[in-house]
Amino acid sequence: MDYQALAELLFPDIRENVGDYETKYPPRDLPEGAVVTRIAPSPTGFVHLGNLYNAIGERLAHQTGGVFFLRIEDTDQKREVEGAVEAVIDAMNFYGVHFDEGATVDGETGNYGPYRQRQRKTLYQTVAKSLVQRGLAYPCFCTEEELAGMHTAQEAAKDNYGYYGKYAVWRDRPLSDIEAALSAGKEWVLRFRSAGDPANTVTVKDGIRGELKLQENFTDVVLLKSDGIPTYHFAHVCDDHFMRTTHVIRDESWLATLPIHVQLFDILGWERPVYCHTATLMKMDGESKRKLSKRKDPELGLRFYREIGYPQEATWLYLLTVLNSNFEEWHLANPDADSREFTFSLEKMSTSGALFDLEKLDNIAREYLSRRTADFVYEGLLDWAGQFDTALAGRMQAKADFYKAAINVGRGGDKPRKDYGSWSAAAKFLAFYDPETFTRTDACPELISAEDKTAILTQYLASLNFADTQEEWFAKVKEMTDALGYAVQPKKYKKNPELYKGSIVDVTNLLRVAVTGRQNAPDLWEISHVLGEAETRRRLTEYRDA
């Protein structure tokens, strides 16, 4: 076979050589040990949790003085959605993930582009041509029907699946057959001529999992599809070499094809990047674990967290507990530190399925928001409401001091309240403060009779004095409780329930329902002073007379 002639026949318009691209994309001038990594999503319009999970590479790059870039893997045009690139960039910006170079909304920035794969077609074909010239790649004219028949034959013979050995029918065809097929206008793909053996293993040092021994690739995989656009296998190898990527962080689902990728790096004479295969995000489904699903699990999409309104830092705090086994301990010792102060480590990442727990995320977010100032919460809620609840945003802007005072109730001290972990939950919780959104959701406590309800609210209204301190106010509540036959100390009621109508808990819960509409609410004295005397008395009177 005249491989040079075959290369010219297949790629007559390719005049560059691999050396030209080595010159165009020289090794980066970075400190020793600097990490160069990326995220490389397909432009499908669905930005998922895994994108953010693997964007941890940004922290790894920046804490080593390296580079983090965005590459768009758009070789499959059938899946591309308009506005998808903007969606990725917007989502990453929202979570504080910033790219040093790569694709942008209106183009790109950086010296190692283009950063959209479809714009790198000439580069891929140049490398492909070099493989043909070396006898390491060849055209295959098999139809879909022929490939399906081959698969059926392998299944019947209990052979390994794939295009190899006697099944690789175009592997050693003479140049005349190829010329005839081309003259007939037959479509072809370019396949890699693998020298691998299924009996052999290849050793790969994974940045997370350590040393892996995997079955060597023995199939003649497709490098270029019939439209001349590369497969993922070939494209990412070329891109990560010429973009001088040092670490490839991706989901463990790619482990099965890792032997193909390292084989290509080795045969091309390029240094392998450090592959880092992260644990797949899982969730409990009944008694068993399963992979998060785009179809079944809305929490897989990043939009889910944005709409609910989990604060960005709280989301990172949770993700880091999943990503690094030593993060939780660090955070307990540094509860108010920015998560970016934590030194991220590949070696501390989990190698088994990472269990995603929304309840734990919510608990972390509650803890996080309880430690923030009222101004911080106000601004965060207003920003969220501006996009997802414009009516709330309008009320907040019109009554900023009122809302800040409401948010501040129960905040501060050694045990701040943890009433909400998201902006949507905060909006729902704070609704009882504003007269425009106030509703009663809870009923009168069971132990309070209709007669006592009237008596308690009448006496409370008569004794209510907004000049009282909190201590003076509560002393009056206890005095009223005792006078109406309720136990001032709940434990006395529990010990001798026959001696009392109920306890002070029932009395104060009635007052909470009257003023807040709920039995579970923050300190009533503080709430009343946020509402003001007129509104507080209006609610008490309305409930008494209902």
MITORLUM-608012 format. One line per 2 residues: number of its first residue (from 0); their letters; for each residue x, y, z of C-alpha. Coordinates in nm, 3 decimals. Layout:
NUM> a> X:Y:Z ~ ... .
***
This chain:
0> md> 0.000:0.000:0.000 ~ 0.129:0.345:-0.094 .
2> yq> 0.019:0.527:0.220 ~ 0.137:0.863:0.091 .
4> al> -0.082:0.825:-0.216 ~ -0.376:0.716:0.003 .
6> ae> -0.330:1.021:0.224 ~ -0.334:1.253:-0.077 .
8> ll> -0.638:1.074:-0.216 ~ -0.834:1.119:0.109 .
10> fp> -0.710:1.465:0.206 ~ -0.608:1.649:-0.113 .
12> di> -0.674:1.993:0.038 ~ -0.468:1.946:0.355 .
14> re> -0.134:2.118:0.304 ~ -0.038:2.175:0.670 .
16> nv> 0.151:1.921:0.877 ~ 0.145:1.836:1.246 .
18> gd> 0.466:2.030:1.302 ~ 0.292:2.349:1.189 .
20> ye> 0.044:2.312:1.472 ~ 0.317:2.229:1.723 .
22> tk> 0.466:2.567:1.635 ~ 0.132:2.746:1.642 .
24> yp> 0.042:2.604:1.984 ~ 0.368:2.592:2.181 .
26> pr> 0.395:2.461:2.538 ~ 0.253:2.713:2.782 .
28> dl> 0.488:2.932:2.984 ~ 0.359:2.848:3.331 .
30> pe> 0.508:2.769:3.673 ~ 0.617:2.412:3.733 .
32> ga> 0.323:2.202:3.850 ~ 0.064:2.443:3.709 .
34> vv> -0.257:2.271:3.608 ~ -0.421:2.343:3.272 .
36> tr> -0.771:2.203:3.253 ~ -1.116:2.273:3.114 .
38> ia> -1.477:2.188:3.095 ~ -1.588:2.087:2.749 .
40> ps> -1.966:2.059:2.733 ~ -2.174:1.979:2.428 .
42> pt> -2.401:2.273:2.335 ~ -2.728:2.094:2.413 .
44> gf> -2.879:2.374:2.621 ~ -2.894:2.152:2.930 .
46> vh> -2.639:2.271:3.187 ~ -2.625:2.005:3.455 .
48> lg> -2.481:1.950:3.798 ~ -2.200:1.742:3.651 .
50> nl> -2.074:2.051:3.464 ~ -2.041:2.236:3.793 .
52> yn> -1.906:1.924:3.965 ~ -1.622:1.900:3.716 .
54> ai> -1.570:2.277:3.707 ~ -1.383:2.221:4.032 .
56> ge> -1.094:2.211:3.788 ~ -1.101:2.590:3.796 .
58> rl> -0.993:2.587:4.161 ~ -0.729:2.326:4.091 .
60> ah> -0.592:2.536:3.805 ~ -0.595:2.866:3.988 .
62> qt> -0.443:2.742:4.313 ~ -0.144:2.615:4.108 .
64> gg> -0.104:2.923:3.888 ~ -0.249:2.740:3.588 .
66> vf> -0.521:2.797:3.330 ~ -0.889:2.705:3.314 .
68> fl> -1.066:2.726:2.980 ~ -1.399:2.656:2.812 .
70> ri> -1.406:2.438:2.503 ~ -1.731:2.366:2.321 .
72> ed> -1.755:2.012:2.184 ~ -1.999:2.079:1.902 .
74> td> -1.911:1.799:1.664 ~ -2.265:1.659:1.685 .
76> qk> -2.473:1.929:1.521 ~ -2.795:1.729:1.566 .
78> re> -2.780:1.790:1.941 ~ -2.683:2.159:1.926 .
80> ve> -2.936:2.405:2.066 ~ -2.934:2.777:1.991 .
82> ga> -2.817:2.980:2.290 ~ -2.655:2.676:2.455 .
84> ve> -2.309:2.833:2.480 ~ -2.456:3.142:2.643 .
86> av> -2.641:2.916:2.888 ~ -2.318:2.741:2.991 .
88> id> -2.129:3.065:3.038 ~ -2.417:3.227:3.228 .
90> am> -2.449:2.927:3.462 ~ -2.076:2.916:3.533 .
92> nf> -2.062:3.291:3.594 ~ -2.356:3.259:3.834 .
94> yg> -2.161:3.009:4.042 ~ -1.842:3.210:4.033 .
96> vh> -1.661:2.988:3.782 ~ -1.454:3.211:3.557 .
98> fd> -1.257:3.109:3.251 ~ -0.912:3.239:3.169 .
100> eg> -0.966:3.168:2.801 ~ -1.195:2.986:2.563 .
102> at> -1.534:3.032:2.405 ~ -1.728:3.346:2.498 .
104> vd> -2.080:3.468:2.423 ~ -1.963:3.672:2.123 .
106> ge> -1.650:3.485:2.018 ~ -1.349:3.365:2.210 .
108> tg> -1.039:3.473:2.394 ~ -0.698:3.306:2.417 .
110> ny> -0.411:3.190:2.198 ~ -0.498:2.819:2.173 .
112> gp> -0.825:2.840:1.980 ~ -1.052:2.807:1.804 .
114> yr> -1.230:2.679:2.114 ~ -1.527:2.537:1.923 .
116> qr> -1.447:2.199:1.774 ~ -1.629:2.247:1.444 .
118> qr> -1.391:2.535:1.373 ~ -1.089:2.305:1.419 .
120> kt> -1.173:2.070:1.131 ~ -0.849:2.140:0.941 .
122> ly> -0.639:2.058:1.248 ~ -0.811:1.722:1.298 .
124> qt> -0.777:1.633:0.932 ~ -0.409:1.728:0.938 .
126> va> -0.344:1.487:1.225 ~ -0.564:1.225:1.057 .
128> ks> -0.368:1.261:0.733 ~ -0.044:1.207:0.924 .
130> lv> -0.183:0.880:1.062 ~ -0.280:0.765:0.711 .
132> qr> 0.071:0.850:0.591 ~ 0.209:0.626:0.865 .
134> gl> -0.027:0.340:0.780 ~ -0.214:0.389:1.107 .
136> ay> -0.551:0.495:0.966 ~ -0.762:0.392:0.669 .
138> pc> -1.103:0.461:0.511 ~ -1.394:0.229:0.577 .
140> fc> -1.695:0.222:0.341 ~ -1.916:-0.013:0.545 .
142> te> -2.285:0.079:0.549 ~ -2.498:0.086:0.863 .
144> ee> -2.661:-0.238:0.749 ~ -2.325:-0.410:0.705 .
146> la> -2.210:-0.301:1.050 ~ -2.535:-0.424:1.203 .
148> gm> -2.489:-0.762:1.031 ~ -2.134:-0.778:1.164 .
150> ht> -2.263:-0.715:1.518 ~ -2.517:-0.996:1.478 .
152> aq> -2.247:-1.235:1.359 ~ -2.024:-1.148:1.657 .
154> ea> -2.314:-1.205:1.892 ~ -2.384:-1.546:1.740 .
156> ak> -2.017:-1.645:1.758 ~ -1.982:-1.505:2.110 .
158> dn> -1.694:-1.289:1.984 ~ -1.594:-0.950:2.120 .
160> yg> -1.792:-0.669:1.965 ~ -1.620:-0.412:1.750 .
162> yy> -1.441:-0.356:1.421 ~ -1.124:-0.567:1.435 .
164> gk> -0.951:-0.872:1.291 ~ -1.158:-1.061:1.034 .
166> ya> -1.444:-0.816:1.091 ~ -1.230:-0.521:0.981 .
168> vw> -1.314:-0.579:0.615 ~ -1.162:-0.255:0.484 .
170> rd> -0.846:-0.269:0.694 ~ -0.621:-0.422:0.428 .
172> rp> -0.807:-0.350:0.105 ~ -0.588:-0.247:-0.187 .
174> ls> -0.570:0.112:-0.305 ~ -0.764:0.020:-0.619 .
176> di> -1.068:-0.086:-0.413 ~ -1.057:0.239:-0.222 .
178> ea> -1.028:0.443:-0.542 ~ -1.324:0.257:-0.688 .
180> al> -1.538:0.320:-0.381 ~ -1.448:0.687:-0.384 .
182> sa> -1.527:0.714:-0.756 ~ -1.865:0.556:-0.688 .
184> gk> -1.937:0.833:-0.437 ~ -1.960:0.599:-0.140 .
186> ew> -1.949:0.759:0.203 ~ -1.656:0.665:0.423 .
188> vl> -1.527:0.709:0.775 ~ -1.164:0.709:0.879 .
190> rf> -1.066:0.431:1.119 ~ -0.761:0.394:1.341 .
192> rs> -0.553:0.085:1.271 ~ -0.507:-0.055:1.621 .
194> ag> -0.222:-0.292:1.703 ~ -0.385:-0.373:2.037 .
196> dp> -0.458:-0.721:2.170 ~ -0.758:-0.802:2.395 .
198> an> -0.524:-1.026:2.596 ~ -0.306:-0.728:2.689 .
200> tv> -0.359:-0.460:2.952 ~ -0.260:-0.096:2.959 .
202> tv> -0.158:0.085:3.278 ~ -0.291:0.436:3.339 .
204> kd> -0.220:0.659:3.639 ~ -0.553:0.823:3.720 .
206> gi> -0.529:1.147:3.919 ~ -0.813:1.037:4.149 .
208> rg> -0.811:0.657:4.137 ~ -0.441:0.587:4.127 .
210> el> -0.297:0.316:3.903 ~ -0.548:0.146:3.675 .
212> kl> -0.493:-0.166:3.465 ~ -0.737:-0.183:3.175 .
214> qe> -0.787:-0.406:2.873 ~ -0.591:-0.267:2.579 .
216> nf> -0.795:-0.126:2.292 ~ -0.796:-0.371:2.002 .
218> td> -1.071:-0.222:1.783 ~ -1.030:0.003:1.484 .
220> vv> -1.232:0.292:1.619 ~ -1.366:0.571:1.401 .
222> ll> -1.153:0.886:1.402 ~ -1.341:1.095:1.145 .
224> ks> -1.710:1.061:1.062 ~ -1.842:1.070:0.706 .
226> dg> -1.870:1.451:0.717 ~ -1.502:1.483:0.806 .
228> ip> -1.582:1.585:1.162 ~ -1.399:1.388:1.434 .
230> ty> -1.545:1.160:1.697 ~ -1.508:1.258:2.062 .
232> hf> -1.222:1.008:2.098 ~ -1.009:1.171:1.832 .
234> ah> -1.111:1.533:1.879 ~ -1.040:1.556:2.251 .
236> vc> -0.700:1.390:2.209 ~ -0.600:1.644:1.945 .
238> dd> -0.749:1.936:2.138 ~ -0.604:1.847:2.475 .
240> hf> -0.261:1.806:2.321 ~ -0.257:2.129:2.126 .
242> mr> -0.430:2.327:2.401 ~ -0.161:2.185:2.630 .
244> tt> -0.410:2.043:2.878 ~ -0.238:1.877:3.174 .
246> hv> -0.547:1.735:3.351 ~ -0.869:1.598:3.203 .
248> ir> -1.143:1.594:3.467 ~ -1.447:1.398:3.358 .
250> de> -1.710:1.149:3.474 ~ -1.616:0.787:3.541 .
252> sw> -1.847:0.679:3.258 ~ -1.551:0.755:3.027 .
254> la> -1.331:0.490:3.194 ~ -1.449:0.228:2.944 .
256> tl> -1.299:0.422:2.653 ~ -0.985:0.541:2.833 .
258> pi> -0.770:0.271:2.662 ~ -0.861:0.421:2.323 .
260> hv> -0.757:0.767:2.436 ~ -0.421:0.674:2.586 .
262> ql> -0.349:0.455:2.282 ~ -0.402:0.754:2.054 .
264> fd> -0.180:0.977:2.269 ~ 0.093:0.715:2.268 .
266> il> 0.081:0.639:1.894 ~ 0.092:1.012:1.815 .
268> gw> 0.396:1.051:2.041 ~ 0.222:1.302:2.267 .
270> er> 0.245:1.319:2.643 ~ -0.068:1.186:2.810 .
272> pv> -0.258:1.432:3.030 ~ -0.349:1.319:3.379 .
274> yc> -0.696:1.169:3.347 ~ -0.911:1.228:3.654 .
276> ht> -1.235:1.030:3.655 ~ -1.484:1.168:3.908 .
278> at> -1.744:0.956:4.083 ~ -2.083:0.952:3.915 .
280> lm> -2.353:1.153:4.093 ~ -2.603:0.912:4.246 .
282> km> -2.926:0.936:4.443 ~ -3.127:0.703:4.661 .
284> dg> -3.431:0.556:4.487 ~ -3.611:0.356:4.751 .
286> es> -3.356:0.117:4.899 ~ -3.109:0.136:4.611 .
288> kr> -2.879:0.391:4.451 ~ -2.901:0.500:4.090 .
290> kl> -2.742:0.757:3.863 ~ -2.907:1.098:3.850 .
292> sk> -3.124:1.112:3.540 ~ -3.208:1.410:3.319 .
294> rk> -3.551:1.259:3.254 ~ -3.638:1.161:3.612 .
296> dp> -3.453:1.409:3.834 ~ -3.503:1.785:3.798 .
298> el> -3.221:1.835:4.050 ~ -2.970:1.725:3.784 .
300> gl> -3.017:2.055:3.599 ~ -2.841:2.363:3.738 .
302> rf> -3.151:2.568:3.659 ~ -3.330:2.378:3.937 .
304> yr> -3.101:2.529:4.205 ~ -3.124:2.875:4.058 .
306> ei> -3.505:2.871:4.051 ~ -3.533:2.740:4.405 .
308> gy> -3.272:2.992:4.505 ~ -2.999:2.804:4.687 .
310> pq> -2.721:3.060:4.746 ~ -2.421:2.998:4.524 .
312> ea> -2.175:2.965:4.811 ~ -2.405:2.726:4.999 .
314> tw> -2.423:2.510:4.686 ~ -2.044:2.506:4.668 .
316> ly> -2.019:2.420:5.038 ~ -2.235:2.117:4.973 .
318> ll> -2.058:2.014:4.652 ~ -1.721:2.036:4.823 .
320> tv> -1.838:1.800:5.097 ~ -1.919:1.554:4.816 .
322> ln> -1.601:1.626:4.619 ~ -1.332:1.624:4.890 .
324> sn> -1.338:1.396:5.193 ~ -1.153:1.649:5.411 .
326> fe> -1.363:1.954:5.325 ~ -1.632:1.904:5.591 .
328> ew> -1.372:1.895:5.867 ~ -1.209:2.210:5.729 .
330> hl> -1.544:2.389:5.708 ~ -1.633:2.301:6.068 .
332> an> -1.306:2.459:6.176 ~ -1.359:2.761:5.946 .
334> pd> -1.738:2.811:5.934 ~ -1.726:3.170:5.809 .
336> ad> -1.437:3.133:5.565 ~ -1.489:3.155:5.190 .
338> sr> -1.479:2.805:5.041 ~ -1.212:2.925:4.798 .
340> ef> -0.969:2.938:5.087 ~ -0.985:2.559:5.102 .
342> tf> -0.703:2.380:4.920 ~ -0.868:2.137:4.684 .
344> sl> -0.701:1.798:4.635 ~ -0.759:1.533:4.370 .
346> ek> -0.630:1.265:4.605 ~ -0.914:1.335:4.850 .
348> ms> -1.187:1.284:4.592 ~ -1.424:0.988:4.618 .
350> ts> -1.382:0.697:4.378 ~ -1.725:0.546:4.439 .
352> ga> -2.066:0.682:4.340 ~ -2.115:1.024:4.502 .
354> lf> -2.452:1.022:4.678 ~ -2.637:1.346:4.614 .
356> dl> -2.861:1.444:4.906 ~ -3.093:1.743:4.863 .
358> ek> -3.184:1.737:5.231 ~ -2.820:1.777:5.328 .
360> ld> -2.781:2.061:5.078 ~ -3.081:2.234:5.235 .
362> ni> -2.939:2.188:5.587 ~ -2.604:2.332:5.481 .
364> ar> -2.782:2.623:5.312 ~ -2.991:2.689:5.627 .
366> ey> -2.677:2.697:5.837 ~ -2.506:2.923:5.584 .
368> ls> -2.791:3.176:5.565 ~ -2.835:3.179:5.944 .
370> rr> -2.480:3.313:5.973 ~ -2.521:3.591:5.719 .
372> ta> -2.625:3.949:5.795 ~ -2.976:4.078:5.733 .
374> df> -2.839:4.304:5.457 ~ -2.680:4.004:5.283 .
376> vy> -3.003:3.804:5.297 ~ -3.208:4.102:5.182 .
378> eg> -2.985:4.161:4.878 ~ -2.975:3.792:4.789 .
380> ll> -3.352:3.754:4.818 ~ -3.414:4.072:4.620 .
382> dw> -3.181:3.958:4.343 ~ -3.359:3.621:4.321 .
384> ag> -3.705:3.782:4.337 ~ -3.614:4.018:4.055 .
386> qf> -3.604:3.714:3.827 ~ -3.849:3.470:3.982 .
388> dt> -4.098:3.673:4.191 ~ -4.126:4.027:4.060 .
390> al> -4.421:4.109:4.289 ~ -4.206:4.031:4.593 .
392> ag> -3.919:4.233:4.448 ~ -4.151:4.533:4.415 .
394> rm> -4.270:4.505:4.775 ~ -3.915:4.464:4.901 .
396> qa> -3.793:4.772:4.719 ~ -4.088:4.979:4.841 .
398> ka> -4.037:4.868:5.203 ~ -3.666:4.791:5.228 .
400> df> -3.624:4.881:5.597 ~ -3.932:4.677:5.690 .
402> yk> -3.806:4.367:5.512 ~ -3.457:4.401:5.654 .
404> aa> -3.605:4.424:6.004 ~ -3.817:4.114:5.940 .
406> in> -3.515:3.922:5.811 ~ -3.316:4.025:6.117 .
408> vg> -3.559:3.864:6.364 ~ -3.388:3.567:6.530 .
410> rg> -3.058:3.645:6.360 ~ -2.730:3.668:6.547 .
412> gd> -2.631:3.521:6.880 ~ -2.499:3.172:6.949 .
414> kp> -2.808:2.996:6.814 ~ -2.952:3.190:6.520 .
416> rk> -3.272:3.058:6.366 ~ -3.244:2.839:6.057 .
418> dy> -3.587:2.890:5.906 ~ -3.487:2.869:5.538 .
420> gs> -3.202:2.760:5.314 ~ -3.317:2.901:4.982 .
422> ws> -3.458:3.227:4.852 ~ -3.788:3.064:4.756 .
424> aa> -3.821:2.924:5.110 ~ -3.729:3.266:5.251 .
426> ak> -3.999:3.430:5.038 ~ -4.255:3.181:5.167 .
428> fl> -4.143:3.215:5.528 ~ -4.134:3.596:5.532 .
430> af> -4.476:3.632:5.369 ~ -4.656:3.660:5.705 .
432> yd> -4.482:3.988:5.788 ~ -4.618:4.188:5.497 .
434> pe> -4.988:4.281:5.531 ~ -5.019:4.236:5.155 .
436> tf> -4.932:3.866:5.175 ~ -5.036:3.776:5.531 .
438> tr> -5.256:3.467:5.565 ~ -5.326:3.229:5.852 .
440> td> -5.222:2.873:5.773 ~ -5.250:2.716:6.121 .
442> ac> -5.556:2.660:6.337 ~ -5.612:2.758:6.699 .
444> pe> -5.429:2.518:6.937 ~ -5.652:2.221:7.026 .
446> li> -5.644:2.284:7.401 ~ -5.771:2.643:7.362 .
448> sa> -6.151:2.661:7.369 ~ -6.342:2.923:7.171 .
450> ed> -6.427:3.097:7.498 ~ -6.066:3.099:7.613 .
452> kt> -5.948:3.215:7.272 ~ -6.160:3.528:7.313 .
454> ai> -6.053:3.575:7.676 ~ -5.681:3.536:7.604 .
456> lt> -5.679:3.772:7.309 ~ -5.893:4.030:7.493 .
458> qy> -5.666:4.031:7.799 ~ -5.353:4.031:7.583 .
460> la> -5.475:4.332:7.387 ~ -5.555:4.514:7.712 .
462> sl> -5.209:4.448:7.859 ~ -5.009:4.503:7.540 .
464> nf> -4.776:4.800:7.576 ~ -4.516:4.859:7.308 .
466> ad> -4.306:5.053:7.557 ~ -4.247:4.732:7.757 .
468> tq> -3.914:4.557:7.739 ~ -3.915:4.197:7.624 .
470> ee> -3.885:4.084:7.985 ~ -4.174:4.301:8.096 .
472> wf> -4.385:4.180:7.807 ~ -4.322:3.814:7.886 .
474> ak> -4.394:3.866:8.255 ~ -4.742:3.988:8.158 .
476> vk> -4.795:3.685:7.934 ~ -4.706:3.453:8.220 .
478> em> -4.936:3.640:8.459 ~ -5.226:3.613:8.211 .
480> td> -5.149:3.243:8.154 ~ -5.167:3.165:8.522 .
482> al> -5.483:3.372:8.578 ~ -5.668:3.182:8.304 .
484> gy> -5.583:2.838:8.443 ~ -5.290:2.736:8.220 .
486> av> -4.957:2.612:8.357 ~ -4.680:2.871:8.332 .
488> qp> -4.426:2.587:8.337 ~ -4.495:2.325:8.067 .
490> kk> -4.342:2.045:8.275 ~ -4.602:2.104:8.547 .
492> yk> -4.878:2.050:8.293 ~ -4.712:1.733:8.167 .
494> kn> -4.685:1.601:8.524 ~ -5.042:1.689:8.629 .
496> pe> -5.251:1.764:8.318 ~ -5.575:1.731:8.514 .
498> ly> -5.488:2.046:8.713 ~ -5.460:2.277:8.410 .
500> kg> -5.637:2.363:8.084 ~ -5.304:2.349:7.907 .
502> si> -4.970:2.526:7.933 ~ -4.806:2.851:7.836 .
504> vd> -4.707:2.681:7.509 ~ -5.074:2.669:7.407 .
506> vt> -5.126:3.032:7.504 ~ -4.823:3.162:7.314 .
508> nl> -4.907:2.944:7.013 ~ -5.250:3.104:7.004 .
510> lr> -5.086:3.447:7.007 ~ -4.852:3.338:6.726 .
512> va> -5.142:3.219:6.512 ~ -5.320:3.551:6.573 .
514> vt> -5.017:3.762:6.480 ~ -4.825:3.544:6.229 .
516> gr> -5.083:3.290:6.114 ~ -4.853:3.007:6.230 .
518> qn> -4.785:2.823:6.553 ~ -4.416:2.791:6.466 .
520> ap> -4.270:3.140:6.430 ~ -3.982:3.345:6.569 .
522> dl> -4.001:3.549:6.889 ~ -4.342:3.716:6.911 .
524> we> -4.215:4.031:7.084 ~ -3.960:4.091:6.805 .
526> is> -4.216:4.019:6.535 ~ -4.467:4.262:6.687 .
528> hv> -4.209:4.539:6.688 ~ -4.135:4.478:6.321 .
530> lg> -4.506:4.487:6.236 ~ -4.573:4.794:6.449 .
532> ea> -4.847:4.845:6.705 ~ -5.130:4.926:6.467 .
534> et> -5.085:4.618:6.251 ~ -5.026:4.390:6.551 .
536> rr> -5.347:4.508:6.721 ~ -5.539:4.480:6.396 .
538> rl> -5.442:4.114:6.356 ~ -5.514:4.030:6.719 .
540> te> -5.856:4.196:6.707 ~ -5.946:4.040:6.372 .
542> yr> -5.862:3.691:6.498 ~ -6.044:3.741:6.827 .
544> da> -6.360:3.855:6.652 ~ -6.350:3.597:6.374 .
***
